[in-house]
């Protein structure tokens, strides 16, 4: 069963026809919904990276059938009035400068993690035929950390998405949970998913340690209660439980107590 609605699939096929399979990558909430059950919320929007220069991407999409530009939010486009899509154009100049600058508003966003998403994305089948490339879950978590740190008061939902991603990343029966060095690190079985998320993120994104450290410190320093509100029930009851999970995540990421 496809994780996408027919309208979303039509929008994805349209973008794939414009830029090509290798140059479109699904990220954000729709990507999480494609990779997990995503029981904590629903999303009708899609977020995509495309290989294009920002002004050129705007020109190309404006001329592509079915797409209209949102008059307020510059990255957002509507497909046939049904599907909202945030289109993030990534080109070498943006990556080199560490920022994407939108041509009309001059607003900027960090490019940290976007190259990882493009490099590690894997194909996911569409019910209507063909595939779309989707960033792996640890990279989506990294991008959500970037997004939250860019605009914390506007991106509170990223905290819930990260909490649930840590919780759901590895099922209880997954064999990887039974190979963990719990005794040596002082973590317990229920922290295994968070730990493995950290370990697998480290394996692909060790050079992003400063970002991970910044995020964890930001949450622990003032956002722990907010993050707990959107977290799984067991973590929501007591923010101390969320702190345990963040510690396990950091242990997985860097292999040393925090």
C-alpha positions as CSV (number, residue, x, y, z in Angstrom):
1,X,0.0,0.0,0.0
2,X,1.4,3.4,-1.0
3,X,2.0,5.9,1.8
4,X,1.0,8.7,-0.5
5,X,-2.5,9.8,-1.6
6,X,-3.3,9.7,-5.3
7,X,-2.9,13.6,-5.4
8,X,0.5,13.4,-3.7
9,X,1.6,10.7,-6.2
10,X,0.5,12.9,-9.1
11,X,2.5,15.8,-7.7
12,X,5.6,13.6,-7.2
13,X,5.3,12.2,-10.8
14,X,5.0,15.8,-12.1
15,X,8.2,16.8,-10.3
16,X,10.0,13.7,-11.4
17,X,9.1,14.4,-15.0
18,X,10.5,17.9,-14.6
19,X,13.8,17.2,-12.9
20,X,14.4,13.5,-13.2
21,X,14.5,10.7,-10.7
22,X,18.1,11.3,-9.6
23,X,17.5,15.0,-8.9
24,X,14.4,14.8,-6.6
25,X,14.6,13.6,-2.9
26,X,11.7,13.4,-0.5
27,X,12.4,14.7,3.0
28,X,10.3,16.0,5.9
29,X,7.1,14.7,7.4
30,X,6.0,12.9,4.2
31,X,9.3,11.1,4.1
32,X,8.8,10.0,7.7
33,X,5.3,8.8,6.8
34,X,6.7,6.8,4.0
35,X,9.3,5.1,6.3
36,X,7.2,4.6,9.4
37,X,3.6,4.2,10.6
38,X,3.8,7.9,11.8
39,X,1.1,7.4,14.3
40,X,1.7,10.7,16.1
41,X,0.4,13.0,13.4
42,X,-0.7,13.3,9.8
43,X,0.7,15.5,7.0
44,X,-0.7,16.4,3.6
45,X,2.3,18.4,2.5
46,X,5.4,17.1,0.8
47,X,8.9,18.4,1.2
48,X,11.5,17.8,-1.5
49,X,15.0,18.6,-2.4
50,X,15.7,19.3,-6.1
51,X,19.0,19.7,-7.9
52,X,18.7,23.2,-9.3
53,X,19.7,26.8,-8.7
54,X,17.0,28.7,-6.7
55,X,16.0,31.2,-9.3
56,X,16.1,28.6,-12.1
57,X,14.0,26.2,-10.0
58,X,11.3,29.0,-9.6
59,X,11.3,29.7,-13.4
60,X,11.1,26.0,-14.3
61,X,8.3,25.2,-11.9
62,X,6.3,28.3,-12.8
63,X,6.2,27.1,-16.4
64,X,5.4,23.5,-15.5
65,X,1.7,22.5,-15.8
66,X,-0.4,22.3,-12.6
67,X,1.9,24.3,-10.3
68,X,1.2,27.7,-8.7
69,X,3.4,29.6,-6.3
70,X,2.3,30.4,-2.8
71,X,2.1,34.2,-2.5
72,X,3.5,34.2,1.1
73,X,5.8,31.3,1.7
74,X,8.4,31.4,-1.1
75,X,9.5,27.7,-1.1
76,X,5.8,26.5,-1.2
77,X,4.0,25.5,-4.3
78,X,0.5,24.1,-4.9
79,X,-0.2,21.3,-7.3
80,X,-3.6,21.5,-8.9
81,X,-4.8,23.3,-5.8
82,X,-4.7,20.0,-3.8
83,X,-1.1,19.3,-2.7
84,X,1.2,21.8,-1.0
85,X,4.9,21.1,-1.7
86,X,7.9,22.9,-0.2
87,X,10.5,22.8,-2.9
88,X,14.1,23.2,-1.7
89,X,16.6,23.8,-4.6
90,X,20.1,22.7,-3.9
91,X,23.0,23.7,-6.1
92,X,26.8,23.8,-5.7
93,X,26.8,27.5,-4.8
94,X,24.3,27.1,-2.0
95,X,26.2,24.1,-0.6
96,X,29.5,26.0,-0.7
97,X,28.0,29.0,1.1
98,X,26.1,26.8,3.6
99,X,22.9,28.7,2.9
100,X,20.1,28.7,0.4
101,X,19.0,32.3,-0.3
102,X,15.5,32.6,-1.8
103,X,15.7,35.0,-4.8
104,X,12.5,37.1,-4.1
105,X,12.5,37.5,-0.3
106,X,16.2,37.1,0.5
107,X,15.3,34.7,3.2
108,X,17.9,32.1,3.9
109,X,18.0,28.5,5.3
110,X,20.9,26.3,6.3
111,X,22.1,23.6,3.8
112,X,23.6,21.4,6.5
113,X,22.7,17.8,5.9
114,X,21.1,18.3,2.5
115,X,24.1,16.7,0.6
116,X,23.7,13.7,2.9
117,X,20.1,13.4,2.0
118,X,20.8,13.5,-1.7
119,X,23.7,11.1,-1.5
120,X,22.0,8.5,0.7
121,X,18.4,8.6,-0.6
122,X,17.0,5.2,-1.6
123,X,14.2,4.5,-4.1
124,X,10.6,3.9,-2.8
125,X,8.0,2.4,-5.1
126,X,5.0,4.4,-6.1
127,X,1.7,2.6,-6.5
128,X,1.2,4.2,-9.9
129,X,4.6,2.9,-11.1
130,X,8.2,4.1,-10.9
131,X,10.0,5.2,-7.7
132,X,10.8,8.3,-5.8
133,X,14.0,8.7,-3.8
134,X,13.6,9.1,0.0
135,X,16.2,10.3,2.5
136,X,16.9,7.7,5.2
137,X,15.4,8.2,8.7
138,X,18.6,9.3,10.5
139,X,19.2,11.9,7.9
140,X,15.6,13.2,8.2
141,X,16.2,13.5,12.0
142,X,19.4,15.5,11.3
143,X,17.6,17.8,8.9
144,X,14.8,18.3,11.5
145,X,17.5,19.3,14.0
146,X,18.8,21.9,11.5
147,X,15.3,23.1,10.8
148,X,14.5,23.5,14.5
149,X,17.7,25.3,15.3
150,X,17.1,27.7,12.3
151,X,13.6,28.7,13.6
152,X,12.9,27.1,17.0
153,X,9.6,28.9,17.7
154,X,8.2,28.2,14.2
155,X,9.4,24.5,14.1
156,X,8.1,23.0,17.4
157,X,6.6,20.1,15.5
158,X,10.1,19.0,14.5
159,X,10.7,18.2,18.2
160,X,7.8,15.8,18.2
161,X,9.0,14.2,15.0
162,X,12.5,13.7,16.4
163,X,11.1,12.2,19.6
164,X,8.9,9.7,17.8
165,X,11.7,8.9,15.4
166,X,14.0,8.0,18.3
167,X,11.2,5.9,19.8
168,X,10.1,4.1,16.6
169,X,13.4,3.7,14.8
170,X,14.1,0.1,15.9
171,X,11.2,-2.2,16.9
172,X,11.5,-4.1,20.2
173,X,12.0,-7.5,18.5
174,X,14.8,-6.2,16.2
175,X,18.0,-8.3,16.7
176,X,20.1,-5.2,16.9
177,X,18.6,-4.4,20.2
178,X,20.1,-7.5,21.7
179,X,23.6,-6.8,20.6
180,X,24.0,-3.5,22.4
181,X,26.6,-2.9,25.1
182,X,24.1,-1.8,27.7
183,X,26.1,-2.8,30.7
184,X,29.2,-0.9,29.5
185,X,27.3,2.3,28.7
186,X,24.8,2.2,31.5
187,X,21.7,2.3,29.3
188,X,18.6,0.0,29.4
189,X,16.7,-2.0,26.9
190,X,14.0,0.6,26.4
191,X,16.7,3.1,25.3
192,X,17.9,0.8,22.5
193,X,16.1,2.6,19.7
194,X,17.4,6.0,20.6
195,X,20.9,4.6,21.1
196,X,20.8,2.9,17.6
197,X,19.6,6.1,16.0
198,X,22.5,7.9,17.4
199,X,25.0,5.2,16.4
200,X,23.7,5.0,12.8
201,X,23.6,8.7,12.5
202,X,27.3,8.8,13.6
203,X,28.2,6.2,11.0
204,X,27.0,8.6,8.2
205,X,27.3,12.0,9.7
206,X,30.3,12.1,12.2
207,X,31.3,15.5,10.8
208,X,28.0,16.9,12.0
209,X,28.8,16.4,15.7
210,X,28.7,20.2,16.5
211,X,25.1,20.3,15.2
212,X,24.0,17.3,17.2
213,X,25.6,18.7,20.3
214,X,24.0,22.1,19.7
215,X,20.6,20.5,19.3
216,X,20.8,18.3,22.4
217,X,22.0,21.2,24.5
218,X,19.3,23.5,23.2
219,X,16.6,21.0,24.1
220,X,18.0,20.3,27.5
221,X,18.6,24.0,28.2
222,X,15.0,25.2,27.5
223,X,12.9,23.0,25.2
224,X,12.7,19.7,27.1
225,X,9.1,20.3,28.4
226,X,8.0,21.4,24.9
227,X,9.6,18.3,23.3
228,X,8.0,16.1,25.9
229,X,4.5,17.4,25.1
230,X,4.7,15.9,21.6
231,X,6.7,12.8,22.6
232,X,5.4,9.2,23.1
233,X,3.2,8.8,26.2
234,X,5.8,7.2,28.4
235,X,8.2,10.1,27.7
236,X,5.5,12.7,28.0
237,X,4.6,11.8,31.6
238,X,8.0,12.8,32.9
239,X,10.6,14.9,31.0
240,X,13.3,13.0,32.9
241,X,12.4,10.0,30.7
242,X,13.0,12.2,27.6
243,X,16.4,13.2,29.0
244,X,17.3,9.5,29.4
245,X,16.5,8.9,25.7
246,X,18.5,12.0,24.6
247,X,21.4,10.7,26.7
248,X,21.1,7.3,25.0
249,X,21.0,9.0,21.6
250,X,24.2,10.9,22.4
251,X,25.9,7.7,23.7
252,X,25.1,6.1,20.4
253,X,26.4,9.0,18.5
254,X,29.7,9.5,20.2
255,X,30.2,6.4,22.3
256,X,31.1,8.3,25.5
257,X,28.9,9.2,28.5
258,X,27.3,12.7,28.5
